[in-house]
């Protein structure tokens, strides 16, 4: 059971404090309720660009990293399609340094043309290196565009195309910042060797005067139910043929999410899973094969992804994947198999909660979903899933008309 205290400042900033005297360290985690799904379709990649800009100097502090390092701290950040998260860890007695740094960049970034130019170059290089020049780098760009027709999950966090970040204007960037990076759209979690009352005072001192901003009300175009299977064949200079298939699944807080999560574990969660045992070890069709989902807040995707053994045709591999899917739709999984994946899920959750940085991140995430207490109760949702539930969900998700198939052919084969 993770204990925490929660309060809200007058400007809407939600603050959660998790006291853990067993460590000399403290974590300051700020999660903003903005991700790639909140971007203008003609200006994608902005949320990720901000992850870089937030380290490029704020209104009173030209360099974020140096003062934090002097205080014995380290920091990082990440952006997803759903959220943006900044976190730092430092000795608990130096925690005010983190409050000073984080509050200043929430107040306002420095917004210089120079900083924007530098970070645009960094992001564009990242785009080229990982998504254009890297073998298989465009797989998920293509799959997202195939699977989604309306919902903004159809582009990746890096952006839909390079030109969107290349052409980002400073006025557009400022507008995006003051729309989303406001106290009312943020969650501050402090965890470690801290006490709630002093943290409340520090939160008031450093964040209390920052203008609230306008609460961002999300109204995204919803993805219509898919009624026809989609397939895309691509040829590229890659060493091996690859195969990716996706199906639409339920949103993060739906009952079906937990069922889909357990199904992906049964099918492809590691070396003892059905697909790995059958298609990698026994039939030797794939050199590697995974079945997983993205954990996205809105309705997401279940994916099967693998690279083929040289000489195996994509048709053969696809047929074998479909046979495994048909099996899980045809009969109830055994109590032993179900218990095994529930046990694995429980141990993963327990392991994640061991470090204070992970605990702080989880508390912020569950608060973002609407209730931090979910961190303590979510496991019960997995335990309530029955074998009959899994069968029903497998039949619903893995319908042929709900599928998207990317057949990625190697030019060399």
N, C-alpha and C positions, 0 to 999 in steps of 0.2 A: 504494500500500500504506500503510494507516494503522497506524503503530506505537503500541503502548500497553503499559503495565505494569499488572498486576492483582494485588490482594491482598485478603484478607478479614479484617476485625477479629474479635475474639473474640465480639462481640455479633451477628455475622452480616452486618454492613454490608459490601457489596461495593464496592470502590474501584478505579476505573480511572483511570490517569494518562496523558495524551497530551501529550508534550513538543513544543512548537513555538516555538523561539527567534526565529522571524521576526516575531513580534508583541510589542508591549510589554504586551499585555492577557492576562487569564486569565478563563476561564469556569468557574463552579462550577454543576454541573447535578445536581439530585437528582430521581430518578424513583422514584415509589412504585408498587408492583404492585397498584394498585386503580383501578377505573374504574366507570362506571355499571352495568356487567354484574354487579358484586359487591354491588349494593344489594338490600335487602328490597323485594319488589314493592309493598309497602304504604308504603314510605318511600323513594321515588326522588328523585333530584336531590341526594343527600347528597355524592357525590364532587365535584360541581361547587360545591356550597355551601362545601366545604372549601377549594377553590381561593381563595375569597374570605376565609374565616375565617383562613387561614394568614397573611394580611397584616394581621389585626386585632389584633396584639399577642401575644407569647408570654410565658412565665412570668417572665422577668427583663427583657424588652425591650418596652416599651409600643408602640413604633413601629418597624416594620421599615424603611420607606423612607428615613427621614431620615438614620440613620447610614450607610446604603449610598450615598446621594447625596453625603454629605460625603466619602466615600472615592473619589468619582469613578465610582461604579457605577450601573448600571441593571438592572432585573429585570423578569421577567414569568412567567407560568404558563399552562398549559392543561390541560384535562381531556378525555379521550375516553371511549368506552365501555370501553376496555381499560386505561387507565393515567392517572396524574396526574403532571405534570412541572413542576418549578420550576427556574428558571435565572437566573443573574445574571452580568454581565460587568463587570469593573473592572480598573484598572491592576494588573499582577501584583504590584507591591510592597505593595499593600494587601489581598492575598488573605485574610489572617487575619480581616479584618472579615467577609467572606462566611462563613467557617467559624464564627465566633462567632454570627452571625445565624441561619444554617441549623441549627446544632446546637441552639440554644435552642428553635426552634419544632419540631424533632423531639423534643426532650425533653418539651415539653408546651406546648400553647397556653394562653392566659390564661383562656379559657372564662368570660367574663363574660356575664350576661344582656344587657347593653347591646351588646356586640360582636355577639352572636348576632342581636339584634333589628335592628341596623343592616344586617348582611350579608343577613339574610332579606329585608329590604325591597329591597335592591339586586338580589338574584336574582329576586325576584317582579316587579320593574319590568322586568328584562331579559326574563323570560318573557312578560310582557304585550306589550312593545314588539316583540319579534322573532317570537313564535310565535302570539299571539292577535290583535293589532291590525294586523299587517303583512300585505299581500296575499300569498297563497301560503304564509304562515308555518306553516300546519298540515299542509302537504303531506307532510313526512317523519314527522310524528306518525302520520298516517293510513296511510302506506305501510308503516311498520315494524309497525304493528298488523295490517296485512293480510298481510304476508310472514312474520311470526314468530308462532307459536302458543304456544311454550313457552320458547324461549331469551330471556334478559334483554336481548338486542338489540332486543326489541320496544318498548323506550322509549328516548327520546333522552337525551343527557347532561343537559340542562336539567331533566329529570324527566318523569314520565308525566302528572302534573297539578299545577296550582299549589298545591292544598291540602297536598300532601306537604311542601313546603318551608315553607309558611305555618304548619303545625302542628308543625314540628320542635321537639322538646323538648330542653333542654340535656343531660339524661341520655342521650338517644339519640345526640346529637352526640358526647358524650364517649366513649361505647361504640364508636362507629364509628371515632373517632380512635385509641383505644388498641388496637383490633383490627387496623387497617391501617397506620397511620403509624409503624411501628416499624423499627429498624435492620435486622432480619432480612427485612423486606419492601421494603427500599430499595436503590437503587444510586446511588453518588456518583461522578460523573465530573468530573475536573479537567483542563482543557485549556488550552494556551497557553504563555506564557513561564515555565514551572515545571520543577522537577526532582522526580523520584519520591521520593527519600529525605526531603527536607523536607516533602513533602505527606503522606507516611506518618506523620511525627511530628505534623503538625497534625491529621490524621485521628484519631490515637490521643488527642491532647490534648483535642480538642473533642467527638468522637463516642464515644470508647472507653468512657466511663462510662455512657452512656445504656442503660437496661435493654433487653435484646434484644427482648422481646415474643415472642409466639407466632407461629410460621411459619403464614401463612395458606394453608390447603389448599383449593384451588378445586374445588368439585364442582357445576357448574351444570347445570340441566336441559338436555339436548341437544334440538335441533330435529329432529323426525322428518322423514324424507324427504317432500317434498311430492308428492302423487299426483294433485292436481286443480288446474287453473288457477283463480285467484281474481280477481275484478274488482270494483271499487268506483267508483260514479259519485257525484260531489260537485258541488254548485252553490254558488258563492260570489261575493261582490262583487269581482271581479277584472277587469282590463281585457281579458285575452285568455284563451282556453281553453288549458289546459296538459295535457300527457300525460306520465305516468311509468310505466315498466314495469321490473320487476326480476325477476331469476332468482337462485336460490341457487348459490353457488360454493364452492370449496374454502377450507380454512383457510390461514393465513399461511405455514406451513412446508411445505405440501403441494406436490407437483410441479404439480398443476393450477392452483395460485395464479399461477404464472409464466405459464402458458399463457393464463389468463383476463386477466391484466394486458396481455399483448401483443394479445389479441383486442380489448380495449376501445380500445386505441390505434389499431388498424386501423379499427375501426368509427367511433369518435367522438373521437379524440384530436387535436382541432385542425382548422384550415382545410383541410388536404389529406386528411382522413380520408374514408372511403367515405360515411358518412351525411351529413356536412356538404356534401360535393360534390353528392350526389344530391338530398337532401331539402331543403337550405337554398338552395344556389346554383341548381341546375338546375330542380327542380320547384317551388321556392319555397312549400313547405308549412309550414315552420317558420321563425320569425324567428331562433331559436337552438336548437341541439340538441347535447347532449353524451352520450357513452357513457363510463362510468367505473365504478370500484368503490371501496369504502371502506378497503381495506387492513387490514381488521379481523383480529385474532388468531385468533378462532374463525371458523367458516364464515360468510362474508359474503354480500354481494349485488353482482351486476353490475346497473347501472342505465342505462336510456336515459331522458333527461329533456329536454323542450323545450317552448317556448311556440309556439302555432300562429299562422300569419298570419291576420289577420281575414278571415272569410268561408270559411275552410277547415274542413270538418267533422272532428270527432275520428275518425269512422269512416275517412275518406279517409287521414288522417295515420297512423292505427294500421295500416292495410293496407300503407302504404308502408314503415313500419318493419319489419313482418313480412316483406316481400319482401327487404329488405336482410339480415335475419337468415337467411332461407332460402338466400340466395346463399352466405353464409359457411359454411352447413352442407352445401352441395351440391358445392362444388369447393375444391380445395387453393389456398391463397394462393400467389402467385408468389414466387420467391426474392427478387426485387427488393423487393416490398412487405414481406416478412418482414425482410429486411436493413435496410430503412429504419426500421422500428419498433424493431429491436434497437439500431441506431445512436442513435436518439433516446433510448432508455432509458439507454444508456451515457452519453450527454452529460448527461442529467438527474442521474444518480447522481454524475458527476464534478463537475457544477456545485454540487450540494448539499454536496459535501465540501470546497468551497473555503473557507468561513468556519469559524472555530474553534467558533462556537456550534452550527452545524449538525453538525460532526464530533462534538462532545460529546453532542448529542442522539441522533445515530445510534448511537454506542457504547453509550449507556444503553439504547436501544431493542433493539439486538441482544443485549445482555446479558440483558435482560428476556425475550427470546424463547428464551434458553438458551445462546447462544454469541456473544460479542462478535466473534469471528473471522469470523462471517458477513458482517460489513461489508466484508471483503476478498475474500470468495469468492462472494458472492451473484450477481455479474454472470455467473459461469460457468453458473449455473443458467438464466439467460436465453439464453445462447449455445447451450446444449444443446437448446433447444426447436426441433423441426422443424416443417415445414409440415404433415406428417401428424399430429403431436401436436395442432396447432391445430384441424385438421378434426375429430378425434376429440372434443376438448374442447368445440368448438362444438356438435357433435351432442348431447353429454351435458348441457351447461348449458342450451342454448336450447330444451329440450323444452317443448312447450306446457303440459304438466301441472306444470312447474316454475316457471311464470310468475305474476306478480302485476301487475295493471294498474289504475292509478288514472287515471280520466278526470275531469279537473277542469274543470267547465263554468263559463263566465262568465255571470252572470245577465243581463249587458248584451247578450249576443250573440243 
